[in-house]
Amino acid sequence: MKKITTLLMTGALMGVGFSQIAGTWTLAPVETALAVGPAKGDYGWWKVPAAEITGARTCQFDDEFVFNANGTFQNKMQGSTFLEGWQGGSFACGTPVAPFDGSASATWKYNATNNTITIYGKGAFLGLPKAYNGGELSSVNDAKDSIVYDVTLNGNSMLLDIAISGGYWHFELKKQMPALDPTGLWKLRPVGTSLAVGPAKGDYAWWTVPTAEISGVRACQYDDIFKFNSDGSFNNIMQGSTFLEGWQGGSFACGTPVAPHDGSTAGKWVADKDKGTITLIGKGSFLGLAKVYNGGELSAPANAKDTIVYEASINADTMLVDISIGSGYWHFEFEKTTEPANKLNAVNASNMEIYPNPSSADFQINMKNGIKISSVKIMALTGQVIEQLNIHATKATISTNNLTTGTYLVSVETEQGTVVERFVKK
């Protein structure tokens, strides 16, 4: 057994397929999850009736097939499974029968070249215990030491086929995904792989952030907050400064955040644990780096996307994120922060009035709830600061004499944070 495990660890861990398979699977709740016929794709002999999936075979559809990352394998039957006649059952739920009860020590191997999964261990199986290479068992005493299945992987779906005498059994499994709830405040982890890019997932050959930059030139980036609110809203909170790259008009140094990646627009988030994805909705909302989107990298702030989908996993207070840019993958790592909300961008648009808007003359800024203004910046949509005023009051009158007709951003810094609104000069 030790020899088999060594082969698994050295030969299979390298492939993407291995990481796709590793985890816990159950039969998919579809009729083709258990099907048999004269050829692959032909289920003319039998398919599991839909009524049985949530009826007589409920105890079978919660059985777990566990592919551990260390190469070991387990059948977990939850105390009950569907027993056929050859097992001494009456085609009903009952106590699992050895050696098909998960008690056997087992391992697994994935062959990416042949597209096969081999299960080693007497009594270990996928789909149905009776199917083996070349036939079907007629007695529990005839259990095989290993079984090879043809496999097709499609995201979190696994399709299996195995040739028996005169036909094929077909099984369909779905991967059980862990909970994916990013609610809370997150920052980039202070490690080299927190910002990394390479030709494939897990391969960061192209670039990782130099550790010296984390507390140096990028310190303004590593205090940016990615805030997932429990109501489904999302905020990028830049705390007045962030790291700006050339495509943003920056010089790879800290500077004033550039719209729309400045947190001025609240976004939304949706997590799908079955797909392992977090989707951000709202132009300018992002995780990790502002420039990265599905399929590429931005060349200008104006090209910001309305929606970005990230592959994500969360383990305790760590969140790992990957996103394909077509030619490769960006990888981001975050850690939860407990920084008090009043140190962040606590003020929001509902606390501020700008009127008249649009205006061809002066306009007024009025902060509610006694919030005092510290400064006001008038900015172009690119983030370029046109005018900055220091004000220490809850109200201010702003002249538009220096503005041409068009749309601007008004960034108001207060004692509770910064709020940004659009203003139109007529």
GIDADA-V740661 format. One record per residue. PHI is phi in whole degrees, 0 to 359 (* if undefined). OMEGA is omega as a letter, one per 40 degrees, with the letter a starting at -180 (* if undefined). BURIAL is # if it has 16 or more other C-alpha atoms within 10 Angstrom, else .. Layout:
<<PHI,OMEGA,BURIAL> <PHI,OMEGA,BURIAL>>
This chain:
<<*,i,.> <298,a,.> <296,i,.> <298,a,.> <300,i,#> <299,i,.> <299,i,.> <298,a,#> <291,a,.> <269,a,.> <259,a,.> <251,a,#> <293,a,#> <285,a,.> <270,i,.> <297,a,.> <302,i,#> <301,a,#> <293,i,.> <293,a,.> <283,a,#> <306,a,#> <140,a,#> <251,a,#> <234,i,#> <228,i,#> <299,i,#> <290,a,#> <281,i,#> <226,a,.> <296,a,#> <277,i,#> <294,i,#> <228,a,#> <210,a,#> <215,a,#> <195,a,#> <287,a,#> <208,i,.> <301,i,.> <83,i,.> <251,a,.> <253,a,#> <290,a,.> <279,a,.> <189,i,.> <227,i,#> <296,i,#> <299,a,.> <304,a,.> <295,a,.> <282,a,.> <300,i,#> <256,i,.> <243,a,.> <298,a,.> <255,i,#> <306,a,#> <291,i,#> <269,a,#> <281,i,#> <253,i,#> <298,a,#> <247,i,#> <248,a,#> <252,i,#> <260,a,#> <282,a,#> <294,i,#> <273,i,.> <94,i,#> <274,a,#> <224,i,#> <220,i,#> <263,i,#> <246,a,#> <260,i,#> <58,i,.> <88,a,.> <205,i,#> <208,a,#> <277,a,#> <249,i,#> <265,a,.> <300,a,.> <295,i,.> <265,a,#> <86,a,.> <264,a,.> <236,a,.> <54,i,.> <207,i,#> <292,i,#> <192,a,#> <290,a,.> <307,a,#> <254,i,#> <296,e,.> <270,a,#> <265,a,#> <251,i,#> <86,a,#> <279,a,#> <284,i,#> <281,a,.> <220,i,#> <224,i,#> <220,i,#> <220,i,#> <251,i,#> <249,a,#> <290,a,.> <289,a,.> <267,a,.> <55,i,.> <228,i,#> <240,i,#> <250,i,#> <254,i,#> <254,i,#> <134,a,#> <300,i,#> <98,i,#> <281,a,#> <202,i,#> <237,i,#> <79,i,#> <235,a,#> <290,a,#> <279,a,#> <277,i,#> <224,a,#> <294,i,.> <114,a,.> <179,i,#> <231,a,#> <292,i,#> <245,i,.> <207,i,.> <296,a,#> <286,a,.> <263,a,.> <307,a,#> <270,i,#> <280,i,.> <206,i,#> <222,i,#> <249,i,#> <241,i,#> <287,a,#> <229,i,#> <234,a,#> <256,i,.> <218,a,.> <63,a,.> <261,i,#> <241,i,#> <234,i,#> <253,a,#> <235,i,#> <226,i,#> <215,a,#> <282,i,#> <245,a,#> <296,i,.> <85,a,.> <190,a,#> <223,i,#> <268,i,#> <233,i,#> <232,i,#> <232,a,#> <242,i,#> <238,a,#> <277,i,#> <274,a,#> <265,i,#> <291,i,.> <303,a,.> <229,a,#> <235,a,#> <274,a,#> <310,i,#> <134,a,#> <252,a,#> <229,i,#> <232,i,#> <298,i,#> <290,a,#> <280,i,#> <225,a,.> <298,a,#> <274,i,#> <290,i,#> <229,a,#> <209,a,#> <214,a,#> <195,a,#> <286,a,#> <206,i,#> <303,i,.> <81,i,.> <250,a,.> <252,a,#> <292,a,.> <285,a,.> <187,i,.> <229,a,#> <296,i,#> <298,a,.> <299,i,.> <295,a,.> <283,a,.> <300,i,#> <260,a,.> <251,a,.> <295,a,.> <257,i,#> <304,i,#> <290,i,#> <271,a,#> <279,i,#> <251,i,#> <297,a,#> <249,i,#> <249,a,#> <252,i,#> <259,a,#> <275,a,.> <294,i,.> <273,i,.> <93,i,.> <273,a,#> <223,i,#> <225,i,#> <269,a,#> <242,a,#> <265,i,#> <55,i,#> <88,a,#> <205,i,#> <207,a,#> <278,a,#> <249,i,#> <264,a,.> <300,a,.> <294,i,.> <263,a,#> <85,a,.> <266,a,.> <237,a,.> <54,i,.> <208,i,#> <292,i,#> <192,i,#> <293,a,#> <307,a,#> <255,i,#> <296,e,#> <271,a,#> <267,a,#> <247,a,#> <81,a,#> <286,i,#> <242,i,#> <289,i,#> <253,i,#> <227,i,#> <229,i,#> <222,i,#> <251,i,#> <238,a,.> <292,i,#> <292,i,.> <268,a,.> <69,a,#> <232,i,#> <240,i,#> <253,i,#> <256,a,#> <241,a,#> <134,a,#> <302,i,#> <100,i,#> <283,a,#> <203,i,#> <241,i,#> <79,i,#> <235,a,.> <294,a,#> <281,a,#> <271,i,#> <222,a,#> <293,i,.> <111,a,.> <178,i,#> <230,a,#> <293,i,#> <247,i,.> <202,i,.> <302,a,#> <296,a,.> <267,a,.> <306,a,#> <271,i,#> <281,a,.> <217,i,#> <225,a,#> <249,i,#> <245,i,#> <277,a,#> <218,i,#> <220,a,#> <234,i,#> <229,a,.> <59,a,.> <255,i,.> <235,i,#> <236,i,#> <251,a,#> <227,i,#> <230,i,#> <211,a,#> <281,i,#> <251,i,#> <95,a,.> <273,a,.> <189,a,#> <228,i,#> <268,i,#> <231,i,#> <232,i,#> <230,a,#> <234,i,#> <230,i,#> <290,i,#> <238,i,#> <252,a,.> <302,a,.> <302,a,.> <299,a,.> <288,i,.> <267,a,.> <256,a,#> <274,a,#> <287,a,.> <285,i,#> <227,a,.> <301,a,.> <292,i,.> <273,a,.> <231,i,#> <242,i,.> <239,a,#> <206,e,.> <290,a,.> <211,e,#> <289,i,.> <210,i,.> <256,a,#> <229,i,.> <293,i,.> <227,a,#> <251,i,.> <243,a,#> <230,i,#> <266,a,#> <271,i,.> <57,i,.> <72,i,.> <289,a,#> <263,i,#> <283,i,#> <259,i,#> <205,i,#> <231,i,#> <244,i,#> <259,a,#> <233,i,#> <291,a,#> <296,i,#> <283,a,#> <100,i,#> <294,i,#> <280,i,#> <267,a,.> <207,i,.> <228,a,.> <234,i,.> <266,a,.> <224,i,#> <234,a,.> <198,i,.> <271,i,#> <227,i,#> <207,i,#> <250,a,.> <248,i,.> <279,i,.> <252,a,#> <302,a,.> <269,a,.> <254,i,#> <272,a,.> <301,i,.> <155,a,.> <254,a,#> <228,i,#> <254,i,#> <250,a,#> <258,a,#> <249,i,#> <268,a,#> <233,i,#> <290,a,#> <250,a,#> <137,a,#> <241,i,#> <233,a,#> <237,i,#> <228,i,#> <273,i,#> <226,a,#> <247,i,#> <268,i,#> <278,*,.>>
